[in-house]
């Protein structure tokens, strides 16, 4: 039986403009787009509210926050996944690449153990049972500075919906943690390390990088190809690091830490993704380049919510204000991320695309989601 929904009298956020119009949805797809303020019989009158494509999130740590709401607390995973899914839906995110770390350290105060394969299996099982509101893919964060990366990657295959694999290197003294004092502040507060513990931790990480780093990097590149996943860089800092990324075939850079790296990405045709919290706060909490600076320099392509799901829509609207073009700001969280990971069926308001949509208005500069649809079904 055909299912239809008409959303009328909306401010449509199209690929390169906004205009008043109406969207018709048939069986989960956009079947018609028309102009004007008229409200056909049976349609939902949006009263001029904005209607945009659903947001596409490529890098979020939000699931880990639900799994471990306090240090040492392992919350029941099914409940955590469902809560995470519902939270994202409420913020307008209709497609997410759930970030899961692969690569573990099994000793010392800085240890962290494997979890991704089990969690991914539970996620995929809930999806198969139609218990999730939005569309989920996996984003494997491959930590090269670890002991077990290659064996953990080998546990995944082409049927696991791994859409994105990022090369992560958190060796102290470079990339995100060029300023080791920032790393010290972070791990001491999170893991309760003493000064002596931290010195040992830094030495251990550098030794792991020396022992396994090159092998793990090569394994990650190969495994991403086996999965059919997009390979991304993470925290590139220098033009030389971007050169290496380009040599791996990387076309997406997560959170480059300097203007130099962002400019090198642009020269190599690599899309630059920055964090929404960075943009909203006015700077990086790690002391790296501000997302606003890259936006002003025309070096920002994609925004990720990172660790605050609600920040994604907020950042898109803020970019619209910065650039004087709301459609362009929204594209950073819809069309651009979809394009970067090869999702051709979503990310824009066009006939034939998935009816993943968000209705919102803006009050006192803050966007307020009022309804969210995934394949034409309201999920929030």
N, C-alpha and C positions, 0 to 999 in steps of 0.2 A: 504494500500500500504506500503510495507516494506521500511523503511528508513535506509540507511547505511552511515557510515562515517568511513574513515580509517585515522588514525594519525600515520605517519610513520617516521622512522629515528629519534626517540626520545630517550632521556635518561630516561628510565622508573624507577620510584621510587616504588619498590615492597615492600613487607612486611619486608624483612630483607636484601635487597641488591638493588643496582642500576645496570642496564645493558641496552645496546642499543637494541631497538626493535620497534615493531609496535602494535598498539591496533586497533581492529576492533569493531565498535559499530553498533548494529542492534536494531532498535526500542527502543532506550534508554538504552539498556543494553550492557555490554561488552561481545562480542560474540567470540572473539579470541585474543590471545596474542602470538606474535612470536618474535624471535630474529633476529638481523641483521640490516644493514643500508639500505637495499633495499627499494625503494619507488614504490609500485604497481601503476598501471594505475588508475588515479582518486583519489589517496590518497593525503593528505596534508603532505608536507615535513616539518617536524619541525626543520630540520637543526641541530639536536643534542640538542635542548632545553629540559629542564626537563619536564616530564609529571607525575603528581602525582594525587592521589585521591583528590577530592574537600575537602576543609577544613571544619571541623565540630566545631561549636562554641557553647559552653554550657552556658556561662555566659557573657552577654554583656549589658551594660547600654546605648548602642548607640541609641536605639529607644527613650529613655527618652530625650536624648539630642536633637533629632529632634522635639519631641513634645513640649519641653520647651527650645528653643534656647537661651533665656535670662530669668532671673528671672521674673516671673509674666506673661510671654508671652505664651499663649496657641495656638500653631500653628494648623491649620486645620489637623485633624488626618489622613485622607486618604492620603493627600499630604505628610505628614511626614512619614507615613508607606512606601509609594512607594519610597521616597527618601532614607530612611534607607535601604530598600531592595536592591536598585540599588548600594548603597555604598558598602554593604557587598559583592555583586556579583563582584564588581570591584576589590576587594582585594583577591578573590579566595575562599571566604566562600560560600559553596553551601548548607549547612544545618545549621540552627540557632535555638537555644532555646532562644526566646526573653524574657529577664528578665522583670517582672512586679511586683512591690511591692503590697502585700496585707497586710492589717493592717494599720490603720490610727490613727492619733492623731488630735482631732477636736478642740483643744483649745490651747491658748498660742502662743508665738512667734515661738516656734518650731513645730507648727502644720503642718501636711500635710494630705491632703484629699484623699479619695478613687478615683481610676480611672481605676483599672485593668479590671473590668468586661466590662465596655463600650469599652475600647481600644481593649480587646481581641475579642469582638464581631465584631468590625470594621476590625480587622486583619483577622479573619476567613471569613468574608464576601468578602474581597478583594481576599483571596485565592480561595474561591469558584468560583469567577468570573474570575479566571486565570489571575489576574492582577499583580502577583508577580513573580519575576524571579527565586527565589530559594525556598528551602523547609523550612517552618516555623513550629516550635512547640512552646508551651508556657513553660516558666520557672517562676513559682510563687515563689517569694522571701517572705517567711512568716515571718513578723516582730513580734516576740513574745512580744516585748516591745512596745505595742500599745493598743488601746482601742477596736478595731473592727475586729480583725483578724478572729475569728471564724465565724462571720456572713459574712465576705467577702469570705472566703473559701467556704462557703455553696452555694455561687452563681455559682460555677463551677461544672461541671460534667464530666463523662467519655467520652463524645463526644467532649470535648473542646480541644483536642490535648495537654493536660497538660502532658508533658513528664518528667518534673523535678520540684521538690519542695524542696527548701532549707530552713533550720531552721536558721533564722537570729536573733541574739540577740546583739543589739548595746547599752546595758546598760553601762554607763560610768564606767571606772575603770577596765574593763576586756575585753578579746578577742582583737578585733582590736584596741580598745581605752583604753588599759591598761594605757597608757600615756595620761592623760586627757588633757594635754596641746595641743596634736595633735587634739583632738576633738574640743577644744576651738578655735584653729586656723581655723579649717574647717567651723564650724557653724557660727562663727562671720563673716567670709568673705562671706559666702553664704547667710546668713539671716540677716546680719546687726545687730546682737545682741550687747547690751552693756554688761559691766561686770556683772551688776545686772541681766540682762536678762539671761545670761549664767548660773549663779548660780541657778536661778529658774528653768531653763531648765534641768539641771543635776538632781536636786531634783525631778522634775516631772517624768523624765525617770526612776529613781530608784523606785519611788512609783508605776509606772505602772508595772514594772517588779515584784515587790512584790505582787501586786494585781492580775495580769493576767498571769504572765509568765508561771507557771506550767500548768495552764489550757490551754493556747494557745499552748504550746509545745505538750501536749497530743492530742489536736485537730488537729494539723498539721500532726502528725504521722498517725492518723486515716484517715484524708482526703486524704493524698497522696496515701494510700492503696485503697481508694474508687475510685480515679482517675485512678489507675493502673500506677502511676508515680513513678519514681525513687526518693528516698528521700536522700538529701545531707545535710551534716553539713556545717557550715560556721564559719571560724575564730577560730577553735579549738586551744587552747593555751597550755593546760596541758594534761598529760596522763589520768587524771581523766575525763576530758571532752570527750576525745576520747573513753573512756570506756563507757560513757553514749551514745555516738553516735552509737557505735557498738551494744549496747543493743537495740537500736531502729531499728536495721537492716540496718543501713547506710553502703554503700559501696563506697561512693564518698565524699571526703573532699575538700571543696572549701577554698583555701587560708589559710591553717594552719599557725599560726603566729610564731611558734618556731620549732626548730629542735626536741625538746622533743615530740611535738605533731605529727610531721611527722613520727618520728620513731615509735610512738605508732600506727599510722595509718598502717604502714607497718606490724607491728606485728598482727594487727587485719584483714589484708587483705583488707584494705580500700585504694582505689586509691587516690593519692594526686594530686590536681590541683592547679597550681599557675598562676599568671597573667603575660602575655607577657610584659606589660609595666615595671613591676618589673624587669624582666630579661634584657630588653633592657636598662633600666636606671641604672642598677647595684645595685638596692635596692628598698625597699618598701617606698612609700611616707608617710606611717604611722609609720615608724621606726621599722617594724617587720622583720622577717627573710627574707633574700634575696633568690630569686628563684635560683640564681646561686649557692648559698651554698648547697641547696637541690639537685641540679643537680650534683654537685661534690660529694655529699654523696650518690648518687644513690637512692634518695628519691623523685624524681620527675617523674610523670607518664603522666600528661595531662597539656596542656597550654590553657588558655583562653585569648581572646583579651581584656577583661574587659571593658576598655573605649576607646581603640584605635583599630578599626578593622584591619588596615593595619599592626599592630604589630604582628598579629598571624603568618603569613608566615615568617616575619622577625625573630621572636623568634624561629621558627622551624629550620630555616637555622642556626641560632646562636647555637642552641643546637647540630645540626649536626657537627658544628666546634668544640664545646666543647668536644663532645664524639668521634670525628673522625669518624662519621657514620651518613651520611645525611638521610638514610632510617629510622634510629632510631629517629632522630629529627622530621622528617615529621610524623612519627607514633604518636607522642604526640599530633598532631592536626588533626589526621584522624582516624586511627584504634583504638587508645586507647579511645578517647571520644565516638566513636561509640559503642565500647564494653561496656563502663560504663553505657550507657543508653539503651542498648538492641537493637540497630539498626544493624541488621545482614545483611542488604542488601546494605551496603555502607561502605566506609572508607578504602578500599583496592583495588588495581588493580588485580582483579580476574575475570575469566569468570563467567558470571551470575550475577555479581553485577551491581548496577546502574552506568551508565556512567556519574557520577559527577566527573569532571576532571579539573585540572588547568595546563596550559602550562606557564612556566616561565623560565627566565634565571637569572643569577646572575652577576651584574656589580658592581665592587668596593665593594664587600661584601654585597650588597643589592639586595634581590630578586625582580625581576620586572615581575609581571604578564603580559602575552601577550595575553592569551585567557582563558576564563572560560566557562565550559560546565555543564549544569544541565540536566540529562537524555538525553545526547547526543545533546542537543540544545545549541548553543552558546548564552550565556547571558551577556557576557562582553568581 
